[in-house]
Amino acid sequence: MPDMNEKLDRFKQLVLNDAAKERDALQRQISRERDVRLREAEDQIKRETDAMVQSRARAITSETGRQISKRMLADKRIITNRREAIAQEVFAAVREKINAFTQTDDYLPHLKKLYAEAFKALGNPYDGEIWLRPSDMQYSRELAASLPGKHVTFKEGAFTLGGLIVDCPSRLLRADESYDTALGDLDGHFAELFGISLADD
């Protein structure tokens, strides 16, 4: 009987040993599978997190870009409005100075100089229609006398600041020496001349 008990104990021990080996093998397999699944889950989470971060970064970049563009447009409008206000202030001051100059004794000699320069620019023709602002028509005789031998007629021009315009009918040419035109030409170049233009205008 003891022999039988020994056999049973050995058999039981063999079964337990086999069970323990299977259990250990199963645990190792489960552990490997768990590690694989854990790595896969970590990789998946990392990919999803990276995708979310990139998506959010793109959204933030896009929103920031929109805000910057909006701010730049607002700033550009402010600068443009200020530039226009400065231009208006400057041109109002220039008009005042021109008006004050035309009231001085220096105006008539300057008008004579413009008169001579206009004829010279036209090639010194013998004829001309001279346009003056209404308040300068009083200088027509003195202007005509400053270049004798010219066949000229004086007419009232539509400009208001001063200066003169000489039309030459025989040559179909015109010399515009009016302050209005000079100031109008300057207006187009104001920002450029005074260094307040915008680079991306």
Backbone torsions as a table, in degrees:
resi	resn	phi	psi	omega
1	MET	NA	-40.5	177.1
2	PRO	-60.5	-31.4	179.9
3	ASP	-62.9	-39.6	-179.6
4	MET	-68.2	-40.0	178.6
5	ASN	-65.7	-39.2	178.3
6	GLU	-63.1	-44.6	179.0
7	LYS	-60.4	-42.4	-180.0
8	LEU	-64.2	-42.2	179.5
9	ASP	-64.1	-41.5	179.0
10	ARG	-64.9	-44.5	179.3
11	PHE	-60.4	-45.3	179.4
12	LYS	-60.8	-41.7	-179.4
13	GLN	-65.5	-40.8	177.7
14	LEU	-62.4	-44.1	179.6
15	VAL	-62.9	-43.3	-179.6
16	LEU	-65.7	-39.7	178.2
17	ASN	-64.2	-44.8	177.3
18	ASP	-61.6	-42.2	-180.0
19	ALA	-63.4	-41.8	179.5
20	ALA	-64.6	-41.3	177.9
21	LYS	-63.0	-45.1	179.1
22	GLU	-62.5	-41.5	179.3
23	ARG	-61.8	-45.8	179.7
24	ASP	-62.8	-42.9	178.8
25	ALA	-63.5	-43.3	179.4
26	LEU	-64.0	-41.7	178.9
27	GLN	-64.3	-41.3	177.9
28	ARG	-63.3	-41.8	178.9
29	GLN	-63.8	-46.0	178.4
30	ILE	-60.8	-42.4	179.8
31	SER	-62.9	-43.3	177.9
32	ARG	-62.5	-46.7	-179.9
33	GLU	-62.7	-40.5	178.3
34	ARG	-63.0	-43.2	178.5
35	ASP	-62.1	-42.0	178.7
36	VAL	-62.9	-48.1	-179.1
37	ARG	-64.6	-37.1	178.4
38	LEU	-64.6	-44.4	176.7
39	ARG	-62.4	-43.4	178.7
40	GLU	-61.5	-43.3	179.2
41	ALA	-64.1	-43.1	178.4
42	GLU	-62.3	-43.3	178.0
43	ASP	-62.3	-43.3	179.6
44	GLN	-62.7	-45.9	179.2
45	ILE	-62.4	-41.4	178.7
46	LYS	-62.5	-44.5	178.5
47	ARG	-61.6	-45.4	-179.5
48	GLU	-64.8	-41.5	179.0
49	THR	-64.3	-44.5	178.3
50	ASP	-60.2	-43.5	179.5
51	ALA	-62.7	-42.3	179.2
52	MET	-65.2	-42.6	179.7
53	VAL	-62.9	-45.0	179.8
54	GLN	-63.9	-42.4	179.3
55	SER	-62.9	-44.0	179.3
56	ARG	-66.8	-40.2	178.6
57	ALA	-62.1	-42.0	177.4
58	ARG	-62.8	-42.4	179.7
59	ALA	-63.5	-43.1	179.2
60	ILE	-65.2	-43.9	178.9
61	THR	-60.9	-43.8	-179.9
62	SER	-63.8	-46.4	-180.0
63	GLU	-65.0	-41.7	178.0
64	THR	-62.8	-42.3	177.5
65	GLY	-60.1	-42.8	178.1
66	ARG	-63.1	-43.1	-179.8
67	GLN	-65.5	-40.9	178.1
68	ILE	-63.9	-44.6	179.3
69	SER	-61.5	-42.8	179.9
70	LYS	-62.5	-43.2	-179.8
71	ARG	-67.0	-40.9	179.5
72	MET	-63.8	-40.4	177.6
73	LEU	-63.6	-43.2	178.7
74	ALA	-62.6	-44.3	178.6
75	ASP	-63.6	-39.6	179.5
76	LYS	-64.0	-39.8	177.2
77	ARG	-63.5	-41.7	179.2
78	ILE	-61.9	-45.9	-179.9
79	ILE	-63.4	-44.3	179.9
80	THR	-61.6	-45.3	179.0
81	ASN	-62.5	-41.0	179.8
82	ARG	-68.3	-39.7	177.9
83	ARG	-61.7	-42.3	178.8
84	GLU	-65.0	-39.8	178.5
85	ALA	-64.3	-42.5	178.0
86	ILE	-62.6	-44.0	179.5
87	ALA	-59.4	-44.0	179.5
88	GLN	-63.2	-41.5	178.6
89	GLU	-63.0	-45.3	-179.0
90	VAL	-63.8	-45.8	-178.0
91	PHE	-69.3	-31.8	174.4
92	ALA	-64.4	-42.3	178.4
93	ALA	-65.1	-40.6	178.7
94	VAL	-63.4	-43.6	178.6
95	ARG	-59.9	-41.9	178.3
96	GLU	-62.0	-43.9	-179.9
97	LYS	-64.7	-41.4	178.2
98	ILE	-62.6	-45.1	179.8
99	ASN	-60.3	-43.2	178.6
100	ALA	-64.4	-40.3	180.0
101	PHE	-62.9	-41.3	-177.9
102	THR	-68.4	-9.9	177.1
103	GLN	-94.1	-4.5	-176.9
104	THR	-93.3	170.5	177.5
105	ASP	-72.6	-15.1	179.9
106	ASP	-78.5	-13.2	-174.4
107	TYR	-68.8	-46.4	-177.8
108	LEU	-61.0	-46.5	176.8
109	PRO	-59.6	-37.2	178.9
110	HIS	-67.8	-38.7	177.5
111	LEU	-62.8	-39.9	176.9
112	LYS	-63.5	-39.8	178.6
113	LYS	-63.4	-44.5	177.7
114	LEU	-62.0	-39.0	179.3
115	TYR	-60.2	-48.5	179.9
116	ALA	-65.5	-41.8	179.7
117	GLU	-63.8	-37.6	-179.9
118	ALA	-64.8	-45.5	178.8
119	PHE	-64.3	-39.0	178.7
120	LYS	-63.4	-41.7	179.7
121	ALA	-64.1	-28.5	179.8
122	LEU	-88.4	3.1	178.8
123	GLY	87.3	24.8	179.5
124	ASN	52.7	57.5	177.0
125	PRO	-69.5	165.5	-179.4
126	TYR	-83.9	-16.0	-174.9
127	ASP	-126.4	163.4	176.7
128	GLY	-176.7	147.8	170.2
129	GLU	-103.5	122.7	-175.0
130	ILE	-105.5	121.0	178.8
131	TRP	-101.9	124.8	177.3
132	LEU	-124.4	156.3	172.7
133	ARG	-69.0	154.4	-175.0
134	PRO	-51.3	-42.1	-177.6
135	SER	-71.7	-12.1	178.9
136	ASP	-98.3	-1.3	179.6
137	MET	-59.7	-23.5	178.8
138	GLN	-62.9	-18.7	-177.8
139	TYR	-94.1	4.6	-173.1
140	SER	-61.0	-42.7	-179.2
141	ARG	-63.8	-44.4	-178.3
142	GLU	-66.8	-36.6	177.2
143	LEU	-65.6	-46.8	-180.0
144	ALA	-59.8	-39.4	-178.4
145	ALA	-69.9	-23.5	-177.6
146	SER	-74.3	-18.5	174.1
147	LEU	-132.0	78.7	-178.0
148	PRO	-65.6	155.3	177.9
149	GLY	88.9	1.5	178.3
150	LYS	-98.4	141.0	175.1
151	HIS	-93.0	101.0	-174.3
152	VAL	-126.9	151.3	171.5
153	THR	-128.2	144.6	-179.3
154	PHE	-107.6	137.0	-179.4
155	LYS	-135.9	155.6	177.4
156	GLU	-80.0	127.2	178.0
157	GLY	-92.9	167.3	-179.4
158	ALA	-87.5	-3.7	-179.5
159	PHE	-82.5	160.9	-170.3
160	THR	-124.7	-17.5	-173.6
161	LEU	-84.6	-30.8	-179.5
162	GLY	133.5	-171.0	-174.5
163	GLY	83.3	-160.7	-178.9
164	LEU	-157.4	166.8	174.6
165	ILE	-129.4	134.9	176.9
166	VAL	-115.9	119.3	172.3
167	ASP	-100.2	136.9	178.5
168	CYS	-114.4	98.1	-178.3
169	PRO	-60.8	-34.5	-176.9
170	SER	-70.1	-26.1	-178.9
171	ARG	-111.5	-3.8	-178.2
172	LEU	53.8	44.8	179.6
173	LEU	-124.9	161.3	179.0
174	ARG	-139.5	140.8	173.1
175	ALA	-120.7	113.0	-177.6
176	ASP	-98.8	106.2	178.1
177	GLU	-112.2	26.1	-179.4
178	SER	-80.1	146.9	178.4
179	TYR	-67.9	-30.4	-179.8
180	ASP	-60.8	-46.3	-179.6
181	THR	-67.8	-41.7	179.2
182	ALA	-60.8	-42.1	179.5
183	LEU	-69.6	-36.9	176.9
184	GLY	-63.7	-40.9	177.1
185	ASP	-64.2	-39.4	-179.9
186	LEU	-67.1	-33.8	-178.8
187	ASP	-58.1	-40.9	-179.3
188	GLY	-66.6	-23.5	-177.0
189	HIS	-110.3	11.2	-173.5
190	PHE	-57.1	-54.6	-176.3
191	ALA	-60.4	-41.8	-179.7
192	GLU	-65.2	-43.9	-176.8
193	LEU	-69.0	-32.7	-176.4
194	PHE	-101.8	11.1	170.5
195	GLY	68.7	27.8	178.8
196	ILE	-119.4	23.2	177.8
197	SER	-77.2	156.5	176.7
198	LEU	-93.0	135.5	-177.4
199	ALA	-60.9	-32.5	-176.3
200	ASP	-103.0	21.7	177.2
201	ASP	-62.4	NA	NA
